[in-house]
């Protein structure tokens, strides 16, 4: 199955629409959202076309395709306007001989085993690096990228991760798990 993995929409209806377009273009089987869907957070400037209700409507139109974990900016109130679960702190996804531990990234996870892949957002910077006995992957941010990184999302297919620019759909990095 082909997965699209994204994080940190932060209420940007503009970037959420682009993510929805890219997801459809990718022909993804599931959209894995790693938190911070609606609220922009106190440390971030307002993203382009900030509209929590419009963002919620866009995401709700895709509810059958979404698997989501909770971010540090997601609240119980957000869960009331979204038509899919957002309160899980993590999810596990077996891929080949590895297990992907999907989180937002603001908490530590002691359940990581040798060979696991920790996949998160939170820091808004794409990453792929070995950390001790696990692999660390960050999908970047859909709407508020940091450190001059592009507005990004990940595609996972056939054990290959490809980071793509949400504005153009162009790949800018690929790595084999």
Residue pairs with C-beta under 8 A, 6 or more apart in sequence:
1 29
1 30
2 26
2 27
2 28
2 29
2 155
2 156
2 157
3 28
3 29
3 30
3 31
3 32
3 93
3 155
3 156
3 157
4 19
4 22
4 23
4 26
4 28
4 30
4 31
4 32
4 153
4 154
4 155
4 156
5 32
5 34
5 102
5 119
5 139
5 153
5 154
5 155
5 156
6 19
6 31
6 32
6 33
6 34
6 121
6 139
6 142
6 153
6 154
6 166
7 33
7 34
7 35
7 36
7 71
7 104
7 105
7 120
7 121
7 122
7 139
7 140
7 141
7 142
8 34
8 35
8 36
8 71
8 121
8 122
8 124
8 140
8 141
8 142
8 143
8 144
9 15
9 16
9 19
9 33
9 36
9 37
9 38
9 55
9 59
9 142
9 143
10 36
10 37
10 38
10 39
10 40
10 41
10 44
10 47
10 50
10 73
10 141
10 142
10 143
10 144
11 37
11 38
11 39
11 40
11 47
11 50
11 51
11 52
11 55
11 143
12 47
12 48
12 49
12 50
12 55
12 142
12 143
12 144
13 49
13 50
13 51
13 54
13 55
13 58
14 47
14 48
14 49
14 143
15 47
15 48
15 49
15 142
15 143
15 151
15 166
16 54
16 55
16 58
16 59
16 142
16 143
17 58
18 142
18 151
18 166
18 167
19 142
19 153
19 166
20 58
20 61
20 62
22 153
22 164
22 166
22 169
23 31
23 62
23 65
25 169
26 155
28 65
28 155
29 65
30 65
30 66
30 67
31 62
31 65
31 66
31 67
32 66
32 67
32 68
32 91
32 93
32 102
33 59
33 66
33 67
33 68
33 69
33 86
34 68
34 69
34 71
34 102
34 103
34 104
34 105
34 119
34 120
34 121
34 122
34 139
35 68
35 69
35 70
35 71
35 72
35 73
35 74
35 86
35 104
35 105
35 121
35 122
36 71
36 72
36 73
36 74
36 104
36 121
36 122
37 55
37 56
37 59
37 68
37 71
37 74
37 78
37 82
37 86
38 52
38 55
38 56
38 73
38 74
38 78
38 81
38 82
39 52
39 73
39 74
39 75
39 78
40 46
40 47
40 50
40 73
40 144
41 72
41 73
44 144
45 144
47 143
47 144
48 143
52 78
52 81
53 81
56 78
56 81
56 82
59 66
59 82
59 84
60 82
60 83
60 84
63 82
63 83
63 84
66 84
67 91
67 102
68 84
68 85
68 86
68 88
69 86
69 88
69 89
69 90
69 91
69 102
69 103
69 104
70 86
70 87
70 88
70 89
70 104
71 104
71 106
71 121
71 122
72 104
72 106
72 122
74 86
74 87
74 104
78 86
79 85
79 86
79 87
89 103
89 107
90 101
90 102
90 103
90 109
90 111
91 101
91 102
92 99
92 100
92 101
92 102
93 99
93 100
93 102
94 100
95 117
95 156
95 159
95 177
96 159
96 177
97 115
98 115
98 116
98 117
98 135
98 177
99 113
99 115
99 116
99 117
100 116
100 117
100 119
100 156
101 109
101 111
101 112
101 116
101 117
101 118
101 119
102 119
102 120
103 109
103 118
103 119
103 120
104 120
104 121
104 122
105 120
105 121
105 122
105 123
105 138
106 122
109 118
112 118
112 133
112 134
113 133
113 134
114 133
114 134
115 133
115 134
115 135
116 134
116 135
117 134
117 135
117 136
117 137
117 177
118 131
118 134
118 135
118 136
118 137
119 137
119 138
119 139
119 154
120 137
120 138
120 139
121 138
121 139
121 140
121 141
122 138
123 138
123 146
124 140
124 141
124 144
124 145
124 146
124 147
124 149
125 138
125 140
125 141
125 145
125 146
125 147
125 149
126 138
126 139
126 140
126 149
126 150
126 152
126 163
126 173
127 136
127 137
127 138
128 135
128 136
128 137
128 138
128 161
128 173
128 175
129 135
129 136
130 136
135 177
137 154
137 161
137 175
139 152
139 153
139 154
139 163
140 149
140 150
140 151
140 152
140 153
140 154
140 163
141 149
141 151
141 152
142 151
142 152
142 153
142 166
143 151
145 151
145 152
150 165
150 166
150 167
150 172
151 165
151 166
151 167
152 163
152 164
152 165
152 166
152 172
153 163
153 164
153 166
154 161
154 162
154 163
154 164
155 161
155 162
155 164
159 176
159 177
160 174
160 175
160 176
160 177
161 174
161 175
161 176
161 177
162 171
162 173
162 174
163 171
163 172
163 173
163 174
164 170
164 171
164 172
165 171
165 172
